[in-house]
């Protein structure tokens, strides 16, 4: 991906995050979102692990065939990025890439604790801010991110 392409994708992901603001986020909505994600993954036979958190509480977790415990490690590292930087793990990584820099080196963060790779998206509530994180791990980072965005859009339309 060229620098121009990265800049365009940064703008696209920033627009997605501005769009994906929920009026509320309850445990029931978290469950619905998780079921939607697992349903999409099942329909497409995708080997993904899905994780949803409200604050620091894990309220939904499911692993499809083809995943391993390593997916759980990726989820934890991506979630830390969202909570620390207030943006999706994909956007944080893309911003570093657009600057031609290495995310972990720039911030002095160990890769085994923080991974700015796509798949973790903040759950924002209007008038409140970030209240949780929804994460998918198992696909290419842009595909992990896109699956979360698709499910969040479905939840908003429901």
Long-range contacts (C-beta under 8 A, 24 or more apart in sequence): 1-97, 3-98, 3-100, 6-94, 6-97, 6-98, 7-98, 9-94, 10-91, 10-94, 10-95, 10-98, 13-88, 13-90, 13-91, 13-94, 13-145, 14-91, 16-149, 17-87, 17-88, 17-91, 17-121, 17-122, 17-124, 20-121, 20-124, 20-149, 20-152, 20-153, 20-156, 21-124, 21-125, 21-126, 22-123, 22-124, 22-125, 22-126, 22-152, 22-155, 22-156, 23-125, 23-126, 24-125, 25-54, 25-123, 25-125, 25-131, 25-132, 27-54, 27-59, 29-155, 30-54, 30-59, 30-60, 30-132, 31-59, 31-60, 32-155, 32-158, 33-60, 33-134, 33-151, 33-152, 33-155, 34-59, 34-60, 34-61, 34-62, 36-151, 36-154, 36-155, 37-62, 37-134, 37-136, 37-147, 37-148, 37-151, 38-62, 38-64, 40-147, 40-150, 40-151, 41-136, 41-147, 46-138, 46-139, 46-147, 47-138, 47-139, 48-136, 48-137, 48-138, 48-139, 48-144, 48-147, 49-75, 49-136, 49-137, 49-138, 50-134, 50-135, 50-136, 51-75, 51-79, 51-133, 51-134, 51-135, 51-136, 51-137, 52-123, 52-132, 52-133, 52-134, 52-135, 53-79, 53-132, 53-133, 53-134, 54-123, 54-131, 54-132, 55-131, 55-132, 59-132, 64-138, 66-138, 67-137, 67-138, 71-137, 71-138, 72-137, 73-112, 74-115, 74-117, 74-119, 74-137, 75-119, 75-120, 75-135, 75-137, 77-111, 77-112, 77-113, 77-114, 77-115, 78-115, 78-116, 78-117, 78-119, 78-120, 78-135, 78-137, 79-120, 79-133, 79-135, 80-113, 80-114, 81-114, 81-115, 81-116, 81-120, 82-120, 82-121, 82-122, 82-130, 82-133, 83-130, 83-133, 84-114, 86-122, 86-130, 87-122, 88-118, 88-120, 88-121, 88-122, 88-145, 89-115, 89-116, 89-117, 89-118, 89-119, 89-120, 89-121, 89-135, 89-145, 90-116, 90-117, 90-118, 90-119, 90-120, 90-121, 90-141, 90-142, 90-144, 90-145, 92-116, 93-117, 93-118, 93-141, 117-141, 117-144, 118-142, 118-143, 118-144, 118-145, 119-144, 119-145, 119-148, 120-148, 121-145, 121-148, 121-149, 121-152, 123-152
